[in-house]
């Protein structure tokens, strides 16, 4: 099954871009990674770079992979960041979020892993089927029934480098279908778009590049307070399934007529 993808990354209103992303498509496996260095402490950019480079190095060997292997990779990366914290006192609290999609190209199976509030979205026939649950205090309050807890949305209880026993969550294995679409992104990206807007944009485009561009256009009026990065991954030909026919439904994404 053909895999196509597109990427975007912007600094926003931050002094620097602490997001890091990587992509790999081989004969045996494929992987797509977004890491967002946790702000507020020194070294977020370093932690994101270490995690991204280590995962890419493992994927680029282009061997058959399993979910357990990816769990082991993430545990090793967590230890790598902790080791660097000990070696450099200035970086003793550095950590990074992670969103990553893994594909077994031979078995046509996929799974994903995440830590913190970077996300993986899975769309099938134009509708979101799976969305990772943030490792944030806000998400915990929402799960408890408090929709507007009034707390800092950036407060995380888990990330790579925090020393937790299970630094990342991993999904069940998904059997891929022609037309499956994935979005791997940092919180600076998904906070500017609703799920409905992502789905709407997906029904209007014929490539992952167009999809990212349309979502960026739709969110252009909002203040870009944070770094924002995303990877869009298309399996096969989603446009044959999702392309929107109704112009009326596309009004939100079209410039006004004069």
C-alpha positions in Angstrom: 0.0 0.0 0.0 1.4 3.4 -1.0 2.3 5.8 1.9 2.4 9.5 1.2 3.0 12.2 3.8 3.6 15.9 4.4 5.1 17.9 7.2 4.9 21.4 8.7 6.6 23.1 11.6 6.5 26.7 12.7 7.9 28.7 15.6 4.8 30.7 16.5 5.3 33.4 19.0 8.1 31.5 20.9 11.7 32.6 20.8 12.7 29.3 19.2 11.2 26.1 17.9 11.6 23.3 20.4 9.6 20.9 18.2 11.4 18.2 16.4 9.9 15.8 13.8 11.2 12.9 11.7 9.8 10.6 9.0 11.0 7.3 7.6 9.4 5.0 5.0 11.2 1.8 4.1 10.4 -1.6 2.7 9.8 -3.3 6.1 8.7 -0.4 8.3 7.7 3.2 8.5 7.6 5.7 11.3 6.5 9.3 11.9 7.6 11.2 14.9 6.8 14.6 16.5 8.5 15.6 19.8 7.8 18.9 21.6 10.3 20.0 24.2 8.5 20.8 27.5 8.6 24.5 28.2 9.3 26.1 31.5 12.6 24.3 32.2 15.9 24.3 30.3 16.7 21.7 27.8 13.3 20.9 26.2 14.8 21.3 22.7 17.7 18.9 23.6 15.3 16.3 25.0 13.1 16.5 21.9 16.1 16.2 19.6 17.5 13.2 21.5 14.2 11.4 21.4 13.5 12.1 17.7 17.0 11.2 16.6 17.1 7.9 18.6 13.7 6.8 17.2 14.7 7.7 13.7 17.9 5.7 14.1 16.0 2.6 15.1 13.5 2.9 12.3 16.1 3.6 9.6 17.5 0.1 10.1 14.4 -0.9 8.1 13.7 -4.2 9.8 10.4 -5.8 10.7 9.1 -4.2 13.9 6.7 -5.1 16.6 4.8 -3.1 19.3 7.1 -4.6 22.0 10.1 -3.4 20.1 8.8 0.2 20.1 8.0 0.0 23.8 11.6 -1.0 24.4 12.9 1.8 22.2 10.9 4.3 24.1 12.1 2.9 27.5 15.7 3.2 26.2 15.1 6.8 25.0 13.7 7.7 28.4 16.8 6.4 30.0 19.0 8.2 27.5 17.3 11.5 28.5 17.6 10.8 32.2 21.3 10.0 31.7 21.9 13.3 29.9 20.1 15.0 32.8 22.6 13.6 35.2 25.6 14.5 33.0 24.5 18.1 32.6 23.1 19.9 35.7 21.8 22.7 33.6 19.5 20.2 31.9 18.5 18.2 34.9 14.7 18.7 34.4 14.6 18.5 30.6 11.8 16.5 29.1 9.8 16.2 25.9 6.4 15.1 24.7 6.1 12.5 22.0 3.6 11.4 19.3 4.7 8.6 17.0 3.1 6.3 14.4 4.6 3.0 13.5 3.7 0.9 10.4 4.6 -2.7 9.6 4.7 -2.3 5.8 4.6 -6.1 5.2 1.7 -7.0 7.4 -0.1 -3.7 6.8 -0.5 -3.0 10.5 -0.1 0.2 12.5 0.1 1.3 16.1 1.1 4.5 17.8 2.7 5.7 21.0 2.5 9.1 22.8 3.7 10.9 25.9 2.4 14.2 27.2 0.0 16.3 25.1 1.3 15.7 21.6 -1.3 13.7 19.7 -2.0 11.0 17.1 -5.3 11.1 15.2 -6.6 8.3 13.0 -9.3 9.0 10.4 -11.2 6.4 8.4 -13.6 7.3 5.6 -13.2 10.9 6.6 -14.1 10.4 10.3 -11.8 10.4 13.3 -11.7 6.9 14.8 -9.0 7.2 17.4 -7.4 10.1 19.2 -4.7 9.7 21.9 -5.7 10.9 25.4 -3.4 13.6 26.7 -1.2 13.0 29.7 -2.3 16.3 31.2 -4.0 17.4 34.4 -6.6 19.1 32.3 -7.5 15.7 30.7 -7.7 14.1 34.1 -10.2 16.8 35.2 -12.2 16.3 32.1 -12.3 12.6 32.6 -13.6 13.2 36.1 -16.4 15.4 34.7 -15.0 18.8 35.1 -15.0 20.3 31.6 -13.6 23.7 32.5 -11.3 23.2 35.5 -9.5 26.5 35.0 -6.1 25.0 35.3 -3.0 25.6 33.1 -3.6 23.5 30.0 0.2 22.8 29.7 0.5 21.0 33.0 1.6 17.4 32.2 1.9 14.4 34.5 3.9 12.4 32.0 6.6 13.0 29.3 9.9 11.4 28.2 12.5 12.4 30.8 10.2 12.7 33.8 11.3 9.5 35.4 7.9 7.8 35.4 7.7 4.1 35.3 5.8 4.0 32.0 6.9 7.1 30.1 4.6 6.5 27.1 1.3 4.9 26.2 0.9 2.6 23.2 -2.2 1.7 21.2 -3.6 -1.6 20.1 -2.5 -2.8 16.7 -4.7 -1.6 13.8 -5.1 -3.4 10.5 -4.7 -0.8 7.8 -7.3 -0.1 5.1 -6.9 1.8 1.9 -7.8 5.4 2.7 -6.7 5.5 6.3 -5.3 8.8 7.3 -3.2 9.8 10.3 -2.2 13.1 11.9 0.8 13.2 14.2 1.1 16.6 15.8 2.2 18.8 18.8 -0.3 20.6 21.0 0.5 23.9 19.3 -1.1 22.5 16.1 -4.2 20.6 17.5 -5.2 23.3 19.9 -6.0 25.6 17.0 -8.4 23.2 15.2 -11.4 21.2 16.3 -11.8 17.6 15.3 -14.7 18.6 13.1 -12.5 21.1 11.3 -9.9 18.5 10.6 -12.5 16.2 9.2 -14.0 19.0 7.1 -10.6 19.9 5.6 -9.9 16.2 4.9 -13.1 16.0 2.8 -11.8 18.9 0.5 -8.4 17.8 -0.6 -6.5 15.4 -2.7 -3.1 15.2 -1.0 -1.6 15.3 2.5 0.2 18.6 1.5 -3.2 20.2 0.7 -4.7 18.9 3.9 -2.0 20.5 6.1 -2.1 23.7 4.1 -5.9 24.0 4.4 -5.8 23.3 8.2 -3.1 26.0 8.6 -5.2 28.4 6.5 -8.3 27.7 8.6 -6.4 28.4 11.9 -4.5 31.4 10.5 -6.7 33.9 12.3 -5.7 32.6 15.7 -2.7 33.7 17.6 0.2 31.3 17.2 1.4 31.3 20.8 3.3 28.0 20.7 5.5 26.0 18.3 3.3 24.0 16.0 4.3 20.9 14.1 2.4 18.1 12.3 2.9 15.2 10.0 0.0 14.1 7.8 0.1 10.4 6.6 -2.1 8.9 3.9 -2.5 5.2 3.2 -3.4 4.5 -0.3 -6.0 6.9 -1.8 -8.1 8.6 0.9 -9.3 11.2 -1.6 -11.3 8.6 -3.5 -13.3 8.0 -0.3 -13.4 11.4 1.4 -13.4 14.1 -1.2 -16.2 16.6 -0.4 -18.8 17.2 -3.2 -20.8 20.0 -1.5 -19.5 23.5 -1.8 -21.8 24.6 0.9 -20.0 22.3 3.4 -16.7 23.9 2.4 -17.6 27.5 3.2 -15.5 27.6 6.4 -12.3 27.1 4.4 -13.0 29.3 1.4 -12.2 33.0 1.1 -15.3 35.3 1.2 -16.7 36.4 -2.1 -16.8 40.2 -2.8 
